Amino acid sequence: MAKSLRSKWKRKMRAEKRKKNAPKELARLKTVLGLDGKGEIAMKDVQEIATVVPAEKVKEKVEDVDMEGDDADASKMDMDSKRNKKTLLDEHGQYPTWMSQRQAKKIKGKRNAKKGKAKKKKGLAW
């Protein structure tokens, strides 16, 4: 999607900024890791610390963890069980934190509209 001239320019400038800041970032990484005080720093040390792990190895680790946990229901979080699925209210009458005030007001309005329609007034229909 990002094919406009502006986005191409932004990508180009970000790449140049990465090139410019790379030595500073490496120096900062070395100081954080405590390798700067030794005097001689081998790039192999930094490569060992900052390695990229292939996705296959990560998936294998995740599968191993899943195999160990036989009780899937026990590991399931029970936070949503206290929340009403229809109104999204919890036991204290609060909406979720991710919901905006506009969405909450809309749901509340629908809920109150249903309450109002349920009661029909007896009287003359003129």
C-alpha positions in Angstrom: 0.0 0.0 0.0 2.7 2.5 0.9 3.8 3.5 -2.6 3.3 7.2 -2.5 6.3 9.6 -3.0 6.0 10.8 0.5 6.2 7.3 2.0 9.1 6.4 -0.3 11.0 9.5 0.9 10.2 8.7 4.5 11.6 5.1 4.1 14.7 6.4 2.4 15.4 9.0 5.2 14.7 6.4 7.9 17.3 4.1 6.3 19.9 6.9 6.2 19.2 7.7 9.8 19.7 4.0 10.7 23.1 4.1 8.9 24.1 7.3 10.7 23.0 6.1 14.2 24.3 2.5 13.9 27.8 3.3 15.5 26.1 5.1 18.4 23.7 2.3 19.0 26.5 -0.3 18.9 28.5 1.8 21.4 25.5 2.1 23.6 24.9 -1.6 23.4 28.4 -2.4 24.4 28.3 0.0 27.4 25.0 -1.5 28.6 26.4 -5.0 28.3 29.4 -4.0 30.3 31.9 -5.0 27.6 33.3 -1.5 27.3 35.4 -1.7 30.5 37.5 -4.6 29.2 39.3 -2.6 26.6 39.2 -5.2 23.8 35.8 -6.0 22.5 35.4 -8.7 19.9 32.4 -8.5 17.5 31.8 -12.2 18.2 30.8 -11.3 21.7 28.3 -8.8 20.6 27.0 -11.3 17.9 26.5 -13.9 20.6 24.5 -11.6 22.7 22.4 -10.1 20.0 21.4 -13.1 17.8 18.4 -13.6 15.7 16.6 -16.8 16.5 14.9 -18.6 13.6 11.1 -18.8 13.9 11.3 -22.6 13.7 13.2 -22.9 16.9 10.8 -20.6 18.7 7.8 -22.6 17.4 9.4 -25.8 18.7 9.8 -24.3 22.1 6.2 -23.2 22.2 5.0 -26.7 21.2 7.1 -28.2 23.9 5.5 -25.9 26.5 2.1 -26.8 25.2 2.8 -30.5 25.5 3.8 -30.1 29.1 0.6 -28.3 30.2 -2.1 -31.0 29.9 -4.7 -29.0 31.8 -5.7 -26.4 29.1 -8.7 -25.3 31.2 -6.6 -24.7 34.3 -4.1 -22.4 32.5 -7.0 -20.4 30.9 -7.3 -17.0 32.4 -10.7 -16.4 34.1 -10.7 -12.6 33.7 -13.4 -12.6 30.9 -15.6 -15.1 32.8 -16.7 -12.3 35.1 -17.7 -10.1 32.2 -21.1 -10.2 30.6 -20.7 -11.1 26.9 -23.7 -9.2 25.7 -23.3 -5.9 27.6 -19.5 -6.2 28.2 -20.0 -5.0 31.8 -18.0 -6.7 34.6 -19.4 -7.5 38.0 -18.9 -3.9 39.1 -20.8 -2.4 36.2 -17.6 -1.2 34.5 -16.8 -1.3 30.8 -13.4 -2.7 29.6 -10.5 -0.3 29.6 -10.0 -0.6 25.9 -13.5 0.6 25.1 -13.9 4.3 24.2 -16.5 6.5 25.9 -18.4 6.8 22.7 -18.7 3.0 22.4 -19.8 2.7 26.0 -22.4 5.4 25.5 -23.8 3.7 22.4 -24.1 0.3 24.1 -25.7 1.9 27.2 -28.2 3.7 25.0 -29.2 0.5 23.3 -29.6 -1.2 26.7 -31.8 1.6 28.0 -33.9 1.7 24.8 -34.7 -2.0 25.3 -35.8 -1.3 28.9 -38.1 1.5 27.7 -39.8 -0.6 25.0 -40.5 -3.4 27.4 -42.9 -1.3 29.4 -46.1 -0.4 27.5 -48.4 2.2 29.1 -52.0 1.3 29.5 -54.3 4.0 28.3 -56.2 5.5 25.5 -54.6 5.3 22.1 -55.6 8.5 20.4 
